[in-house]
Amino acid sequence: MRIHLNVNGTDHGVEVEPRYSLVDTLREGCGLTGSHVGCEHGVCGACTVLVDEQPVRACLMFAVQADGKRIRTVEGLDDNGAFNALQQAFHEHHALQCGFCTPGMLMLATWIVERGAPVSDDELREFMASNLCRCTGYRNILRAVRAVLDRTEDGA
Amino acid sequence: MTMIGESVLRLEDGPLLTGTGRFAGDQNFDGQLHMRVVRSPVAHGRIRAIDTDAAAAAPGVFAVWTGADVADVPPINLRPGSAMQDLEKCRQHVLAQRFVRYVGEPMAVVFADDAYRAEDAAELIWADIEALPPVVELMDPPAAFSPGVSTEPAVFVKGYGDIEEAFTGAAHIVECEFSVGRHAGVPLETRGALAFWNDSADRLEFHAAAKIPHTNRIALADLLGLELDRLHLFEGHVGGGFGVRGEIYPDEVLVNLAAMRYRRPVKWIEDRMEHLTAANHSREQTHRIRAATGADGLILAIDDEFWFNQGAYARTHGATVPVVSATMLPGPYKIPAYRATGHIRLTNITPAGTYRGPGRYETTFVREQLMDRIAAALDLDPLAVRRTNLIGPDEMPYARPFDIGGKPIFYDSGDYPKSLARFLDHVGYDALQADMDARRAAGEMAGAAVICFVELGGDGPFDDVRVEMAGDGSVEVITGVASVGQGVETVIAQICAETLGIDYAGITVTHGQTDRIARGQGARASRVTVMTGNATHKAATKVRAKLLEKAAELLQAPTESLDIVDGVIGVSDTIGEGPSLTVAAAAAEILRTRDAPCIAVEETFENDRATYSFGAQLAAVTVDPLTAGVTIERFAVAYDIGRAVNPMLVEGQLVGGAVQGIGGALFEEFLYDENGQPLSVTFADYLMPTAAEVPDIECLVLEESPSTTNPLALKSGGDPGVTGAGAAVAAAIGAAIGRPGAITRLPVTPLRLREILRTG
């Protein structure tokens, strides 16, 4: 069947079987391989994307469930070709090593930052605990997101 | 220009932050087939028949293979240097031949035009397997494992000194048993392979290679019966290595074999359950250890007998883990007499290989728990026992009279007592312990402990590097090492930049491409920065000399008066004022009269000794007496790296490693039932630490003891974070419950800790 996904502001009409996962469809159908498949059972969070501004594990959502919805992936984060604030913070705080979990971490963090609500350190840790990272030990990821939150809160 | 020692930002981050990385799954070739592996559902059995008819007739299926289709492919060899002859007969075939020996063993493969359809067809394959009794327990007495092979194919002894005399004359003898559970690297990206027959070059290309491309190229060519120059390996982005990824597994051989047979691209990406049941596990071993000591806690001798669970087959690493375990167990302590007897055991579970800090994570736990037992037995402070036994600075360099793979154990430099003292001061150890004492006195189960270890890395034997400078001054460093996400490109560029006096950002580091450089040793054993760093320094020094020679001619100044700063060559101290020229101009001038695209210098750095360095870790924990759950309040790592090329990246390695080690200490374990059925097959039952379970890891990177094995004085940084973490958590739990040395097995799950508390 044919569905329509609006990904990062661009419309994609893709042919899918009802069983295709959203992440497979983004990767194979839309050619956007930034969202990664780490476990296929909703635990690791490497496939996290925003669907209508909510963080979703794209390995647990069927592509047909996303028909007509607005999706944001890591490919849509950059700021006219430059890193956006979160990407820059990840870079500066050495919040990635192999980079495989990074797109999922960035999309989860995007949701945290864009909510616009104050976030305590404990809440931030709890939010970010929904995604696994095997390289960094999380410390620098938390520092990177905190840095952006602090700037956002100061500016708000 | 000083670049070595600067925490400059990573060159590799761009594509990883923008979703444009090229991991295995991100790459595709036109007309590719997708491979799906059908794995044994039983731990031990005789294959009566495998019915592939339905699968072969399924939509989109191109071919189905069973063992008979690959009977001519030899079993996968042990890697040179890892060989132990007795293990040769335990090697694994790429598809099971008549018998299956663990759940997850490949016994058939399906090739189809689409990954979903390959998986559908694989479901239609039915194997008639006569189940046989499996061997599951490591400590079962030796028996027959397979025709002509015992469950104990090899036993070895490493040691020195007179053990018997030491035990006879001892004031105290402390005996205990400790074991470490099975866990593994479990990178976030599962394994994958993409093979492509390149018709125009008449060669096979293996994309998505990792860790040791050159080594695997030789081994694969041998397995496939290809001349070496008709096979090349290409490394893309790699989603975490940790020892487990990049070995030659059956799956990768099958992908390449199919691409070769069918002259079509073939792709394979495993799912998470496959990864947890089929990729190398590691760690599992049990030690029965005894120490002879004086009344003051000074150790006179250690006698250790241990059993290592190899699983069903000897894989590429052969005896690496047990041999490193036997040789590294003494760690930072003097131990005048020592004997380790290692038993390599086969069982009907997933085969074992290495995992970050192989042999050190396990034996650091065993040794440091032993230190706590000695302290408890002699009523001494655990830290005092450690200090009593530390090797002193006046004893450096320190040689242990045995070898590891033919290389002497030779601690090149270090001041262990001083490093330990600095760490204790850094973490405020005395105040922390006073606080813990008060909390325990108030009824809380809270405790802190410091453990010590020695790390090895920087392993040779060689690395080649080619440094090329083009006429525009741009530089490419080509090396045979690999990236598993640790920051290779940045640190090698830093070393090259410092040597040449230019900016690191303009340096391209090419790694993991076997068609660009003839030899390489890859990314293993925490060796990349030491080996390729020094080779880069050697090659770049020669390029620098050529530039200065040309500049001397152009500037009419003696070569030795010149320096390069920020890419400008001039007379030292007056660069920017007096006559000068750019590196690019000098390079262009050199190339002007030559028929060459670049100035190219190839150099080799050889090292027949590993680097050894001291580390210590602190854990502070609380135990919930009701649930026996452990909360880590503080965790700190001190490590003397000799010289840190990029302190930020060193800390990154220490923190990441520590959290992996905490995982193995508290959560991670591959469990099996009595039939050899794996119970840890998803991330819901193989539990890795999340941000919620770990504290903000503190680091103290020391540069007190430059290595004497290499000109840049570098030591390794990849593994030390993990090495002491199991030991530190265990020691802290022992302190918290008031029973140092009480932890007998990692991971310390609530169930196990509750049993220890109950029997206290």
Interface residues (C-beta under 8 A of the other chain):
Chain A: E17 R19 Y20 R27 L32 T33 G34 S35 H36 V37 G38 C39 E40 H41 V43 C44 A46 T73 V74 E75 L77 D78 F83 Q87 F90 H91 E92 H94 L96 Q97 C98 G99 F100 C101 T102 P103 L106 R125 E126 M128 A129 S130 N131 L132 C133 R134 C135 T136 G137 Y138 R139 N140 I141 L142
Chain B: L9 R10 E12 D13 P15 L16 L17 T18 G19 T20 G21 F23 G25 D26 Y116 G185 V186 P187 L188 E189 T190 H237 V238 G239 G240 G241 F242 I269 D271 R272 V484 G485 Q486 G487 M648 L649 E651 G652 V655 G656 G657 A658 V659 Q660 T682 F683 A684 M688 T690 A691 A692 E693 V694 D696 I697 G721
